[in-house]
Amino acid sequence: MAKGRRTFGRHEGWEVKVTLAEVSSSLPSQWVSSPRQEHHGAACPRGFRVSQESKMCVPCADLPQFYDWLYLGFMALLLLVVEWYIIDKTMRRRSFTPEVLALHACALFETVLAAVATLLSTPPVGQVLLHTCRVQRLSDWYTLLHNPTPGYTRTLHCTQEAVYPLFSMIFVFYGLCLSSLLLLRPLLVYKVFSGQGKKSVFLTMYAVPALALVHATMGGLLYYSFPYIVIILSIVSMASHFAFRLDQSMCSLFSQTIKESRNLTILIGHWFLHAYGIIAITQLRDPAFHWALLAVVPFPSLFYILTSKFTDPSKLHPVAVAKRSTRDRGRLRNFPARGVAHRNGRLSHLRLFSL
């Protein structure tokens, strides 16, 4: 290698050797490194990417696309929904009590705080603005798997963040979420609610590293498939929510959804996720038509309610249900101590579930 020249980057087996003068003439002054800060590795520095035209490391100066912002929002919503689910299951309340609402609000505040701090800490620092390297293909997310081997002699380790900063800032966001969780949530749980809800803190501490691992291994797959994942999971989750109702009649499903604030909030949340997935798929390229598509968001829930009577097991299999009822009555006669309780001269039948 000639004196004064450095290996500035390699891409697909090509070794790019440039001088500081060549770099200075081709890059803006704010991107030119001093001699002491020259990059001696095989890969481009963070915030740079190999240009397809010049085969040189060029700075990431593109603005995020609308789809990129939706992806970042999805990653934030994913953690928030997981936290809310954990709170809902650990508190075990059938309605929104002040304790449950306070924990939900705390989780929302932690997520928003971490998201804003992540945006402000990502270059350009202090601005709600991102400079990115545009995603071109799925392999951009997995540069570790595409290290070139020129001449099949030795591997050149060119691993870098080709999708800067979409990959790294998610880890920063998860780290800030975990920090805010440990700083704010225990204070709320132990000082205000006397220890209620502490299980939600412990489970969230497991959930955040698990989501970080999912992002590290499947970040590229999520980037291309998250709109469809959001729509499918929102529909399945909404159907499961309706299916757990004891009374599956149309009137009961309507009335319980409208009268109970918890059920109404869950339904609106599913509608929001469904609309989010539609917007991510269409990206609103044709605003008039794509905004009109949002009118179909309530359709899955209405379809379930209107067709619930057709899925009643007693109507689908009347013979099987009759046999089961006869069998249960026989068990009650054979084991009266299990099925019948005598109290104050009255007869009360205990519910018996057949295995």
C-alpha positions in Angstrom: 0.0 0.0 0.0 1.4 3.4 -0.9 2.4 5.8 1.8 -0.4 8.2 2.8 -3.1 5.8 1.6 -5.5 3.9 3.8 -8.0 1.1 3.3 -11.2 3.1 3.6 -13.8 0.4 2.8 -14.4 -2.9 1.1 -17.6 -4.0 -0.6 -18.4 -7.4 -2.2 -14.7 -8.3 -2.4 -13.5 -4.9 -3.8 -10.9 -3.1 -1.7 -11.2 0.7 -1.9 -8.0 2.7 -1.2 -8.3 6.4 -1.1 -6.2 9.2 0.2 -7.3 11.9 2.6 -7.1 14.4 -0.3 -9.5 12.3 -2.4 -11.9 11.9 0.5 -11.8 15.7 1.3 -12.5 16.5 -2.3 -15.5 14.2 -2.6 -17.2 14.7 0.9 -18.5 17.8 2.6 -16.2 19.3 5.2 -18.3 18.2 8.2 -17.8 14.5 7.2 -14.0 14.6 6.6 -12.0 13.0 9.4 -8.7 14.4 10.7 -5.5 12.3 10.2 -5.8 11.0 13.8 -9.3 9.9 13.2 -8.7 8.0 10.0 -10.6 4.7 9.8 -8.3 1.7 9.6 -10.9 -1.1 9.6 -12.3 -3.0 6.7 -15.9 -1.7 7.0 -17.1 1.8 6.7 -17.4 3.9 9.8 -20.7 4.2 11.6 -23.0 6.6 9.7 -21.4 5.8 6.4 -22.2 3.3 3.6 -20.5 2.1 0.5 -21.8 3.9 -2.6 -22.8 1.6 -5.4 -21.4 4.1 -8.0 -18.1 5.1 -6.6 -17.4 2.1 -4.3 -16.4 4.6 -1.6 -17.8 5.2 1.9 -20.3 8.0 1.7 -22.2 9.5 4.6 -25.8 8.5 5.3 -27.6 11.8 4.4 -31.0 10.5 3.3 -34.2 11.5 5.1 -36.3 8.6 6.5 -39.2 7.6 4.3 -42.8 7.4 5.5 -42.5 3.7 5.8 -39.3 4.0 7.9 -41.2 6.2 10.4 -44.0 3.7 10.5 -41.5 0.9 11.2 -40.0 2.8 14.1 -43.5 3.5 15.4 -44.3 -0.2 15.2 -41.3 -1.1 17.3 -42.4 1.4 20.0 -46.0 0.2 19.9 -44.9 -3.4 20.1 -43.2 -2.8 23.5 -46.1 -0.6 24.7 -48.7 -3.2 23.8 -46.7 -5.9 25.5 -46.4 -3.8 28.7 -50.1 -3.1 28.7 -50.9 -6.8 28.3 -48.6 -7.7 31.2 -50.2 -5.1 33.4 -53.7 -6.3 32.5 -52.9 -9.9 33.2 -51.0 -9.4 36.4 -53.5 -7.0 38.0 -56.5 -9.2 37.1 -59.1 -6.5 37.1 -62.4 -6.8 35.1 -62.6 -3.0 34.9 -60.3 0.0 34.9 -59.5 0.7 38.5 -57.3 3.7 39.5 -54.4 1.4 40.1 -54.6 -0.2 36.6 -55.1 3.2 34.9 -52.1 4.6 36.7 -49.9 1.7 35.7 -51.0 2.0 32.1 -50.3 5.7 32.1 -46.9 5.1 33.6 -46.0 2.6 30.9 -47.2 5.0 28.2 -45.1 7.8 29.7 -42.0 5.6 29.9 -42.4 4.6 26.3 -42.9 8.2 25.0 -40.0 9.5 27.1 -37.7 6.8 25.8 -38.8 7.4 22.2 -38.2 11.2 22.4 -34.8 10.7 24.1 -33.8 8.2 21.4 -34.7 10.7 18.6 -32.8 13.5 20.3 -29.7 11.4 21.0 -29.5 10.1 17.4 -27.4 12.3 15.0 -28.1 15.1 14.4 -28.1 15.4 18.2 -30.7 17.6 19.7 -33.1 17.6 16.7 -36.1 15.5 16.0 -34.6 14.6 12.6 -32.8 11.5 11.3 -30.1 11.0 8.6 -30.4 7.5 7.3 -29.0 5.1 4.8 -31.9 4.0 2.7 -32.9 0.3 2.9 -32.4 -1.3 -0.5 -32.7 -5.1 0.2 -33.2 -7.6 3.0 -29.5 -8.4 3.1 -28.8 -4.8 4.3 -30.0 -5.9 7.7 -27.7 -8.9 7.9 -24.2 -7.7 6.8 -22.7 -10.2 9.3 -23.8 -13.0 6.9 -22.3 -11.4 3.8 -18.6 -10.9 4.6 -16.7 -11.4 1.3 -14.0 -14.0 0.8 -11.8 -12.9 -2.1 -9.9 -15.8 -3.7 -11.5 -18.1 -1.1 -8.4 -17.5 1.1 -9.5 -15.3 4.0 -12.7 -13.6 5.1 -12.9 -9.8 5.1 -15.0 -8.7 8.0 -17.1 -5.9 6.6 -19.9 -6.0 9.1 -21.5 -2.6 9.5 -24.9 -1.0 10.0 -25.9 -0.6 6.4 -29.4 0.6 7.4 -28.1 3.2 9.8 -29.7 4.2 12.2 -32.8 2.0 11.9 -31.0 -1.0 13.5 -29.1 0.6 16.3 -31.6 3.1 17.6 -34.1 0.4 18.4 -31.5 -1.0 20.9 -31.0 2.5 22.3 -34.8 2.8 22.7 -35.1 -0.5 24.5 -32.3 0.4 26.8 -33.9 3.8 27.7 -37.2 2.0 28.2 -35.6 -0.4 30.6 -33.9 2.5 32.5 -37.1 4.5 32.8 -38.9 1.3 33.9 -36.4 0.8 36.7 -36.5 4.4 37.8 -40.2 5.3 37.6 -42.3 2.1 37.9 -41.0 0.8 41.3 -41.5 4.2 42.8 -45.1 4.2 41.7 -45.7 0.6 42.7 -44.2 0.7 46.2 -44.9 4.2 47.3 -48.4 4.8 45.8 -49.9 1.3 45.6 -48.1 -0.5 48.5 -46.5 -3.1 46.3 -49.5 -3.9 44.0 -48.3 -4.5 40.4 -44.7 -5.4 41.2 -45.1 -8.5 39.1 -45.6 -6.4 36.0 -42.2 -4.8 36.6 -40.5 -8.1 36.8 -42.2 -9.5 33.7 -41.4 -6.4 31.7 -37.7 -6.7 32.7 -37.8 -10.1 30.9 -39.9 -8.8 28.0 -37.6 -6.0 27.0 -34.4 -8.2 26.4 -36.6 -10.7 24.6 -37.8 -8.1 22.2 -34.3 -6.8 21.7 -33.2 -10.4 20.8 -36.1 -10.6 18.3 -35.0 -7.3 16.7 -31.4 -8.5 16.5 -32.2 -11.7 14.7 -35.4 -10.8 12.7 -35.2 -7.0 12.3 -35.1 -7.2 8.5 -38.0 -9.6 8.4 -40.0 -7.4 10.7 -39.2 -4.4 8.5 -40.8 -5.9 5.4 -43.6 -7.8 7.1 -44.8 -5.7 10.1 -47.9 -4.3 8.3 -49.3 -7.7 7.7 -48.3 -8.9 11.2 -50.2 -6.0 12.7 -53.3 -6.7 10.7 -53.4 -10.4 11.3 -52.6 -10.3 15.0 -55.1 -7.5 15.6 -57.9 -9.5 14.0 -56.9 -12.7 15.9 -56.6 -10.9 19.2 -60.0 -9.1 18.7 -61.7 -12.4 17.9 -60.1 -14.0 21.0 -61.4 -11.1 23.1 -64.9 -11.7 21.9 -64.7 -15.4 22.2 -64.0 -15.3 25.9 -67.4 -13.7 26.6 -69.7 -16.2 28.3 -72.8 -14.9 26.5 -72.2 -15.1 22.8 -75.6 -13.6 21.8 -75.6 -10.6 19.4 -77.3 -8.3 21.9 -75.0 -9.2 24.7 -71.8 -8.7 22.7 -73.1 -5.3 21.6 -74.2 -4.1 25.0 -71.1 -5.4 26.9 -68.8 -3.7 24.4 -70.5 -0.4 24.6 -71.4 -0.2 28.3 -68.1 -1.5 29.7 -65.2 1.0 29.3 -62.6 -1.7 29.4 -64.1 -3.6 26.5 -64.7 -0.5 24.5 -61.1 0.7 25.0 -59.8 -2.7 23.9 -61.9 -2.7 20.8 -60.8 0.9 19.9 -57.2 -0.2 20.4 -57.6 -3.1 18.0 -59.2 -0.7 15.4 -56.2 1.6 15.7 -53.8 -1.3 15.1 -55.8 -2.5 12.1 -55.8 1.1 10.7 -52.0 1.3 11.4 -51.4 -1.8 9.4 -53.5 -0.6 6.4 -51.7 2.7 6.4 -48.3 0.9 6.5 -49.3 -1.3 3.5 -50.7 1.4 1.3 -48.4 4.2 2.6 -51.2 6.5 1.5 -49.8 6.7 -2.1 -53.3 7.4 -3.3 -54.7 9.5 -0.5 -58.4 9.6 -1.6 -58.7 5.9 -2.1 -56.4 4.7 0.8 -58.0 7.0 3.4 -61.4 5.5 2.3 -60.0 2.0 3.0 -59.9 2.9 6.7 -63.7 2.6 6.6 -63.3 -1.2 6.6 -61.5 -1.2 10.0 -64.6 -2.0 12.1 -65.7 -4.7 9.7 -64.0 -7.7 11.4 -65.6 -6.9 14.8 -69.0 -6.3 13.3 -68.7 -9.5 11.3 -67.9 -11.5 14.5 -70.9 -10.0 16.4 -73.3 -10.5 13.5 -72.3 -14.1 12.9 -71.8 -15.2 16.5 -75.2 -16.9 16.5 -74.2 -19.2 13.7 -71.2 -20.6 15.6 -73.2 -21.5 18.8 -72.2 -25.2 19.5 -75.7 -26.0 20.7 -77.0 -25.1 17.2 -74.2 -26.7 15.2 -74.2 -30.1 17.1 -77.6 -30.4 18.9 -77.3 -34.2 19.2 -73.9 -34.1 20.8 -75.0 -31.4 23.2 -78.1 -33.4 24.2 -76.0 -36.5 24.8 -73.6 -34.5 26.9 -76.5 -33.1 29.0 -77.8 -36.6 29.6 -74.4 -37.8 30.7 -74.0 -34.9 33.1 -77.4 -35.6 34.7 -76.3 -39.2 35.1 -73.2 -38.1 36.9 -75.2 -36.0 39.2 -77.4 -39.0 40.1 -74.4 -41.3 40.7 -72.4 -38.8 42.7 -74.9 -36.6 44.5 -72.3 -35.3 46.9 -70.3 -33.7 44.1 -73.2 -32.3 42.2 -75.9 -31.4 44.7 -75.6 -29.3 47.9 -78.4 -29.0 50.4 -78.7 -25.7 52.3 -81.7 -24.4 54.3 -84.0 -27.0 52.8 -83.3 -25.8 49.3 -81.6 -27.6 46.5 -78.7 -25.9 44.7 -77.0 -27.6 41.8 -73.2 -27.2 41.4 -71.8 -26.8 37.9 -70.1 -29.9 36.7 -67.5 -29.8 33.9 -67.0 -33.1 32.0 -63.5 -33.9 30.9 
